[in-house]
Structures are given as structure tokens and as C-alpha cells.
């Protein structure tokens, strides 16, 4: 009935060899490393999204403060050379509404919304905020912060935080403002009679 020699039928019944098992383990290891890399990129993307959401909230906060105190809008101007936020000493005088708004925005940029122990952790990494005048009762409000990986640099017209987020090591890729993130808005103040 069976035309195969006795030795041939035994060889086909032996199963997998050690070499085949080793190849399967290598393929599985490569797949698991790929999944770990994907998980890391997803977490990086989540942190970047969270920082952008925080920046938009802080940007909207200052825009609302400026519009609410429209008669004093020009006194909110910090310019790109004197931003508020990370690494800065926030104003302590709160006699006027402008001083109170400036002090509160500065501490919010430093992360005062969430405190862990003695550390403020409620804002983006290295958050800075600037209010610039564009003339004719128009103001540019910018929030800048440290991104986690290099992307495209913000446009040259956005000066807030420029050259403040370059890494000390070229290996990180954070040179030429490639890790600086910014969000901006323009607030136009109408003259009310």
C-alpha cells in the first residue's frame, strides 16, 4: 500500500527542527520590537497633543483678558524679547487689572494649575507667552513651548521664544527652532465711542 521507504516516512514525522524554531523566534522578536516602537511613538504623539491643547487654552485665556480690558490693551504688550512664563520671574504687583492678568497668565504658563509636591506641572515644557502690537489696535498673542521631537520650525514672523528651544546636543535634532512649537492669534480691538 505505502510505496514510500520506511526511513522517508519517519523523516516527515519528526516535526520542526531547531533551526526552524530559531527563525520563528527571530521573526516574533522583530514584530515585538516594531510594536514597542509604535507604542513609544503613540505616547509621544499623546504628549504633543496634550501640550498643544494646553497652549490653546492659555492663548484663549490671554485673548479674552485683552478683549475684556480693551481700554488698556496696549499695556499688555510684552514683545518677543520679554516673554512671560518659564524661566521668568512673574510680576507680583496686582494693583491694576492689567497687572493681575499679567501675573495670572505668567503663573499659568509656568504650570501653576497643577502642582506635584513643589513642582508646577500644569503647562507645557518651557512655556512662554508674548503679546506684541501689530499697530492699528491689533495685537498678536503667541504661546511657545518645547516640543519633544524635531519638526518644521515656526514661521519667521513668530518671534516669541525664537532660539530658546535648541538642544545643547546636535544629536537630538533640536536645532534651528525645529523643536519650538507655537500657537498664535490676532486680537483686533475696536474703538467704541
Phi and psi restraints in degrees (value plus and minus 20) as a CYANA .aco file:
   2 UNK   PHI    -109.4   -69.4
   2 UNK   PSI      99.9   139.9
   3 UNK   PHI    -107.8   -67.8
   3 UNK   PSI     -29.6    10.4
   4 UNK   PHI     -95.8   -55.8
   4 UNK   PSI     122.8   162.8
   5 UNK   PHI     -84.2   -44.2
   5 UNK   PSI     136.1   176.1
   6 UNK   PHI     -78.6   -38.6
   6 UNK   PSI     -60.2   -20.2
   7 UNK   PHI     -88.6   -48.6
   7 UNK   PSI     -55.2   -15.2
   8 UNK   PHI     -86.7   -46.7
   8 UNK   PSI     -58.7   -18.7
   9 UNK   PHI     -89.6   -49.6
   9 UNK   PSI     -52.5   -12.5
  10 UNK   PHI     -90.4   -50.4
  10 UNK   PSI     -57.1   -17.1
  11 UNK   PHI     -84.9   -44.9
  11 UNK   PSI     -56.1   -16.1
  12 UNK   PHI     -95.4   -55.4
  12 UNK   PSI     -36.2     3.8
  13 UNK   PHI    -115.6   -75.6
  13 UNK   PSI     -21.8    18.2
  14 UNK   PHI     -89.4   -49.4
  14 UNK   PSI     -50.5   -10.5
  15 UNK   PHI      80.5   120.5
  15 UNK   PSI    -177.1  -137.1
  16 UNK   PHI    -102.5   -62.5
  16 UNK   PSI     131.0   171.0
  17 UNK   PHI    -112.3   -72.3
  17 UNK   PSI     147.2   187.2
  18 UNK   PHI     -82.1   -42.1
  18 UNK   PSI     -54.4   -14.4
  19 UNK   PHI     -84.6   -44.6
  19 UNK   PSI     -61.3   -21.3
  20 UNK   PHI     -85.2   -45.2
  20 UNK   PSI     -57.5   -17.5
  21 UNK   PHI     -85.8   -45.8
  21 UNK   PSI     -61.6   -21.6
  22 UNK   PHI     -82.5   -42.5
  22 UNK   PSI     -62.8   -22.8
  23 UNK   PHI     -82.3   -42.3
  23 UNK   PSI     -62.0   -22.0
  24 UNK   PHI     -83.2   -43.2
  24 UNK   PSI     -59.6   -19.6
  25 UNK   PHI     -86.2   -46.2
  25 UNK   PSI     -59.7   -19.7
  26 UNK   PHI     -83.4   -43.4
  26 UNK   PSI     -64.4   -24.4
  27 UNK   PHI     -83.4   -43.4
  27 UNK   PSI     -63.1   -23.1
  28 UNK   PHI     -84.6   -44.6
  28 UNK   PSI     -58.0   -18.0
  29 UNK   PHI     -84.9   -44.9
  29 UNK   PSI     -62.1   -22.1
  30 UNK   PHI     -83.2   -43.2
  30 UNK   PSI     -61.5   -21.5
  31 UNK   PHI     -82.5   -42.5
  31 UNK   PSI     -62.4   -22.4
  32 UNK   PHI     -87.0   -47.0
  32 UNK   PSI     -57.8   -17.8
  33 UNK   PHI     -84.1   -44.1
  33 UNK   PSI     -59.2   -19.2
  34 UNK   PHI     -82.0   -42.0
  34 UNK   PSI     -62.4   -22.4
  35 UNK   PHI     -84.5   -44.5
  35 UNK   PSI     -59.4   -19.4
  36 UNK   PHI     -84.2   -44.2
  36 UNK   PSI     -61.3   -21.3
  37 UNK   PHI     -83.9   -43.9
  37 UNK   PSI     -60.9   -20.9
  38 UNK   PHI     -83.3   -43.3
  38 UNK   PSI     -62.1   -22.1
  39 UNK   PHI     -81.8   -41.8
  39 UNK   PSI     -61.4   -21.4
  40 UNK   PHI     -84.1   -44.1
  40 UNK   PSI     -63.2   -23.2
  41 UNK   PHI     -84.7   -44.7
  41 UNK   PSI     -56.0   -16.0
  42 UNK   PHI     -86.2   -46.2
  42 UNK   PSI     -60.5   -20.5
  43 UNK   PHI     -86.4   -46.4
  43 UNK   PSI     -59.5   -19.5
  44 UNK   PHI     -81.6   -41.6
  44 UNK   PSI     -62.7   -22.7
  45 UNK   PHI     -84.4   -44.4
  45 UNK   PSI     -58.9   -18.9
  46 UNK   PHI     -82.3   -42.3
  46 UNK   PSI     -63.8   -23.8
  47 UNK   PHI     -85.4   -45.4
  47 UNK   PSI     -62.9   -22.9
  48 UNK   PHI     -81.5   -41.5
  48 UNK   PSI     -61.2   -21.2
  49 UNK   PHI     -84.9   -44.9
  49 UNK   PSI     -61.9   -21.9
  50 UNK   PHI     -81.9   -41.9
  50 UNK   PSI     -64.0   -24.0
  51 UNK   PHI     -82.7   -42.7
  51 UNK   PSI     -62.0   -22.0
  52 UNK   PHI     -83.4   -43.4
  52 UNK   PSI     -61.5   -21.5
  53 UNK   PHI     -82.4   -42.4
  53 UNK   PSI     -63.0   -23.0
  54 UNK   PHI     -81.8   -41.8
  54 UNK   PSI     -62.7   -22.7
  55 UNK   PHI     -83.0   -43.0
  55 UNK   PSI     -60.7   -20.7
  56 UNK   PHI     -85.7   -45.7
  56 UNK   PSI     -56.8   -16.8
  57 UNK   PHI     -84.0   -44.0
  57 UNK   PSI     -63.7   -23.7
  58 UNK   PHI     -89.2   -49.2
  58 UNK   PSI     -54.8   -14.8
  59 UNK   PHI     -84.2   -44.2
  59 UNK   PSI     -66.8   -26.8
  60 UNK   PHI     -83.5   -43.5
  60 UNK   PSI     -56.8   -16.8
  61 UNK   PHI     -79.1   -39.1
  61 UNK   PSI     -69.1   -29.1
  62 UNK   PHI     -89.9   -49.9
  62 UNK   PSI     -55.9   -15.9
  63 UNK   PHI     -80.4   -40.4
  63 UNK   PSI     -62.0   -22.0
  64 UNK   PHI     -86.8   -46.8
  64 UNK   PSI     -59.0   -19.0
  65 UNK   PHI     -84.0   -44.0
  65 UNK   PSI     -61.8   -21.8
  66 UNK   PHI     -85.3   -45.3
  66 UNK   PSI     -63.7   -23.7
  67 UNK   PHI     -88.0   -48.0
  67 UNK   PSI     -54.1   -14.1
  68 UNK   PHI     -91.0   -51.0
  68 UNK   PSI     -47.6    -7.6
  69 UNK   PHI    -136.7   -96.7
  69 UNK   PSI      30.9    70.9
  70 UNK   PHI     -77.5   -37.5
  70 UNK   PSI     -50.5   -10.5
  71 UNK   PHI     -87.0   -47.0
  71 UNK   PSI     -46.4    -6.4
  72 UNK   PHI    -129.4   -89.4
  72 UNK   PSI      -0.7    39.3
  73 UNK   PHI     -75.8   -35.8
  73 UNK   PSI     -58.2   -18.2
  74 UNK   PHI     -84.7   -44.7
  74 UNK   PSI     -44.4    -4.4
  75 UNK   PHI    -100.9   -60.9
  75 UNK   PSI     -27.5    12.5
  76 UNK   PHI    -101.3   -61.3
  76 UNK   PSI     -34.6     5.4
  77 UNK   PHI     -82.5   -42.5
  77 UNK   PSI     106.4   146.4
  78 UNK   PHI    -126.9   -86.9
  78 UNK   PSI     -51.7   -11.7
  79 UNK   PHI      59.0    99.0
  79 UNK   PSI     141.2   181.2
  80 UNK   PHI     -92.3   -52.3
  80 UNK   PSI     -39.0     1.0
  81 UNK   PHI    -102.6   -62.6
  81 UNK   PSI     -32.5     7.5
  82 UNK   PHI    -154.3  -114.3
  82 UNK   PSI      42.1    82.1
  83 UNK   PHI     -90.2   -50.2
  83 UNK   PSI     142.9   182.9
  84 UNK   PHI    -120.8   -80.8
  84 UNK   PSI     134.8   174.8
  85 UNK   PHI     100.5   140.5
  85 UNK   PSI    -157.9  -117.9
  86 UNK   PHI     -77.3   -37.3
  86 UNK   PSI     110.2   150.2
  87 UNK   PHI      58.5    98.5
  87 UNK   PSI     -17.9    22.1
  88 UNK   PHI    -129.3   -89.3
  88 UNK   PSI     136.9   176.9
  89 UNK   PHI    -111.7   -71.7
  89 UNK   PSI      98.8   138.8
  90 UNK   PHI     -92.2   -52.2
  90 UNK   PSI     126.5   166.5
  91 UNK   PHI     -79.4   -39.4
  91 UNK   PSI     127.5   167.5
  92 UNK   PHI    -130.8   -90.8
  92 UNK   PSI     -37.8     2.2
  93 UNK   PHI     -97.3   -57.3
  93 UNK   PSI     110.4   150.4
  94 UNK   PHI    -151.3  -111.3
  94 UNK   PSI      21.8    61.8
  95 UNK   PHI     -93.9   -53.9
  95 UNK   PSI     -62.1   -22.1
  96 UNK   PHI    -125.2   -85.2
  96 UNK   PSI     147.5   187.5
  97 UNK   PHI     -85.1   -45.1
  97 UNK   PSI     -57.7   -17.7
  98 UNK   PHI     -81.7   -41.7
  98 UNK   PSI     -65.3   -25.3
  99 UNK   PHI     -84.1   -44.1
  99 UNK   PSI     -60.9   -20.9
 100 UNK   PHI     -84.7   -44.7
 100 UNK   PSI     -66.7   -26.7
 101 UNK   PHI     -80.7   -40.7
 101 UNK   PSI     -64.9   -24.9
 102 UNK   PHI     -83.4   -43.4
 102 UNK   PSI     -64.1   -24.1
 103 UNK   PHI     -84.8   -44.8
 103 UNK   PSI     -63.1   -23.1
 104 UNK   PHI     -88.5   -48.5
 104 UNK   PSI     -58.6   -18.6
 105 UNK   PHI     -88.0   -48.0
 105 UNK   PSI     -58.8   -18.8
 106 UNK   PHI     -81.8   -41.8
 106 UNK   PSI     -67.1   -27.1
 107 UNK   PHI     -89.0   -49.0
 107 UNK   PSI     -52.3   -12.3
 108 UNK   PHI     -86.2   -46.2
 108 UNK   PSI     -59.2   -19.2
 109 UNK   PHI     -84.2   -44.2
 109 UNK   PSI     -50.2   -10.2
 110 UNK   PHI    -101.7   -61.7
 110 UNK   PSI     -25.3    14.7
 111 UNK   PHI      76.0   116.0
 111 UNK   PSI       4.4    44.4
 112 UNK   PHI     -87.7   -47.7
 112 UNK   PSI     -32.5     7.5
 113 UNK   PHI     -86.7   -46.7
 113 UNK   PSI     -49.8    -9.8
 114 UNK   PHI    -153.0  -113.0
 114 UNK   PSI     107.8   147.8
 115 UNK   PHI    -143.3  -103.3
 115 UNK   PSI     107.4   147.4
 116 UNK   PHI    -134.2   -94.2
 116 UNK   PSI      88.3   128.3
 117 UNK   PHI      45.2    85.2
 117 UNK   PSI    -139.7   -99.7
 118 UNK   PHI    -123.1   -83.1
 118 UNK   PSI     -17.2    22.8
 119 UNK   PHI    -118.0   -78.0
 119 UNK   PSI     114.5   154.5
 120 UNK   PHI    -105.6   -65.6
 120 UNK   PSI     104.7   144.7
 121 UNK   PHI    -151.1  -111.1
 121 UNK   PSI      -0.6    39.4
 122 UNK   PHI    -115.2   -75.2
 122 UNK   PSI      -5.2    34.8
 123 UNK   PHI    -158.4  -118.4
 123 UNK   PSI    -195.5  -155.5
 124 UNK   PHI     -93.0   -53.0
 124 UNK   PSI     148.2   188.2
 125 UNK   PHI     -90.4   -50.4
 125 UNK   PSI     103.5   143.5
 126 UNK   PHI      41.6    81.6
 126 UNK   PSI      18.1    58.1
 127 UNK   PHI     -86.3   -46.3
 127 UNK   PSI     113.8   153.8
 128 UNK   PHI    -154.6  -114.6
 128 UNK   PSI     125.8   165.8
 129 UNK   PHI    -148.4  -108.4
 129 UNK   PSI     120.4   160.4
 130 UNK   PHI    -152.0  -112.0
 130 UNK   PSI     125.0   165.0
 131 UNK   PHI    -142.9  -102.9
 131 UNK   PSI     101.7   141.7
 132 UNK   PHI    -141.4  -101.4
 132 UNK   PSI     128.1   168.1
 133 UNK   PHI    -110.2   -70.2
 133 UNK   PSI     118.3   158.3
 134 UNK   PHI    -127.2   -87.2
 134 UNK   PSI     -17.5    22.5
 135 UNK   PHI      64.6   104.6
 135 UNK   PSI     145.3   185.3
 136 UNK   PHI      31.5    71.5
 136 UNK   PSI      23.6    63.6
 137 UNK   PHI      39.1    79.1
 137 UNK   PSI      12.3    52.3
 138 UNK   PHI    -134.6   -94.6
 138 UNK   PSI     119.5   159.5
 139 UNK   PHI    -151.8  -111.8
 139 UNK   PSI     115.9   155.9
 140 UNK   PHI    -119.9   -79.9
 140 UNK   PSI      99.9   139.9
 141 UNK   PHI    -127.2   -87.2
 141 UNK   PSI     110.4   150.4
 142 UNK   PHI    -151.6  -111.6
 142 UNK   PSI     119.2   159.2
 143 UNK   PHI    -139.1   -99.1
 143 UNK   PSI     105.5   145.5
 144 UNK   PHI    -139.3   -99.3
 144 UNK   PSI     129.7   169.7
 145 UNK   PHI    -175.5  -135.5
 145 UNK   PSI     152.6   192.6
 146 UNK   PHI    -106.8   -66.8
 146 UNK   PSI      98.5   138.5
 147 UNK   PHI     -99.2   -59.2
 147 UNK   PSI     146.6   186.6
 148 UNK   PHI    -112.8   -72.8
 148 UNK   PSI     -38.1     1.9
 149 UNK   PHI    -167.1  -127.1
 149 UNK   PSI     134.9   174.9
 150 UNK   PHI     -89.0   -49.0
 150 UNK   PSI     119.0   159.0
 151 UNK   PHI    -157.6  -117.6
 151 UNK   PSI    -172.4  -132.4
 152 UNK   PHI     -97.8   -57.8
 152 UNK   PSI     122.9   162.9
 153 UNK   PHI     -92.1   -52.1
 153 UNK   PSI     127.9   167.9
 154 UNK   PHI     -81.8   -41.8
 154 UNK   PSI     142.0   182.0
 155 UNK   PHI     -82.6   -42.6
 155 UNK   PSI     135.5   175.5
 156 UNK   PHI     -83.6   -43.6
 156 UNK   PSI     -42.1    -2.1
 157 UNK   PHI     -93.8   -53.8
 157 UNK   PSI     -30.3     9.7
 158 UNK   PHI    -122.2   -82.2
 158 UNK   PSI      79.5   119.5
 159 UNK   PHI    -111.9   -71.9
 159 UNK   PSI     -35.0     5.0
 160 UNK   PHI     -82.7   -42.7
 160 UNK   PSI     101.6   141.6
 161 UNK   PHI      56.9    96.9
 161 UNK   PSI     -10.8    29.2
 162 UNK   PHI     -78.9   -38.9
 162 UNK   PSI     115.4   155.4
 163 UNK   PHI      42.6    82.6
 163 UNK   PSI      -3.2    36.8
 164 UNK   PHI    -117.7   -77.7
 164 UNK   PSI     -29.2    10.8
 165 UNK   PHI    -139.9   -99.9
 165 UNK   PSI      -2.0    38.0
 166 UNK   PHI     -97.4   -57.4
 166 UNK   PSI     115.2   155.2
 167 UNK   PHI     -94.1   -54.1
 167 UNK   PSI     135.2   175.2
 168 UNK   PHI     -93.1   -53.1
 168 UNK   PSI     -40.4    -0.4
 169 UNK   PHI    -133.7   -93.7
 169 UNK   PSI     112.1   152.1
 170 UNK   PHI     -88.6   -48.6
 170 UNK   PSI     -40.5    -0.5
 171 UNK   PHI     -84.2   -44.2
 171 UNK   PSI     -46.6    -6.6
 172 UNK   PHI     -94.0   -54.0
 172 UNK   PSI     -39.0     1.0
 173 UNK   PHI      63.9   103.9
 173 UNK   PSI     -21.4    18.6
 174 UNK   PHI    -107.2   -67.2
 174 UNK   PSI      48.2    88.2
 175 UNK   PHI    -146.2  -106.2
 175 UNK   PSI     138.9   178.9
 176 UNK   PHI      41.9    81.9
 176 UNK   PSI      14.0    54.0
 177 UNK   PHI      44.3    84.3
 177 UNK   PSI       2.3    42.3
 178 UNK   PHI     -91.6   -51.6
 178 UNK   PSI     -36.8     3.2
 179 UNK   PHI    -126.6   -86.6
 179 UNK   PSI     -16.4    23.6
 180 UNK   PHI    -103.5   -63.5
 180 UNK   PSI     108.7   148.7
 181 UNK   PHI    -131.7   -91.7
 181 UNK   PSI     122.7   162.7
 182 UNK   PHI    -161.5  -121.5
 182 UNK   PSI     129.8   169.8
 183 UNK   PHI    -150.8  -110.8
 183 UNK   PSI     121.9   161.9
 184 UNK   PHI    -155.9  -115.9
 184 UNK   PSI     138.9   178.9
 185 UNK   PHI    -170.0  -130.0
 185 UNK   PSI     133.1   173.1
 186 UNK   PHI    -129.1   -89.1
 186 UNK   PSI     110.2   150.2
 187 UNK   PHI    -132.0   -92.0
 187 UNK   PSI     101.0   141.0
 188 UNK   PHI    -121.0   -81.0
 188 UNK   PSI     105.1   145.1
 189 UNK   PHI    -120.1   -80.1
 189 UNK   PSI      97.7   137.7
 190 UNK   PHI    -101.7   -61.7
 190 UNK   PSI     126.8   166.8
 191 UNK   PHI    -101.7   -61.7
 191 UNK   PSI      96.1   136.1
 192 UNK   PHI    -121.1   -81.1
 192 UNK   PSI     113.1   153.1
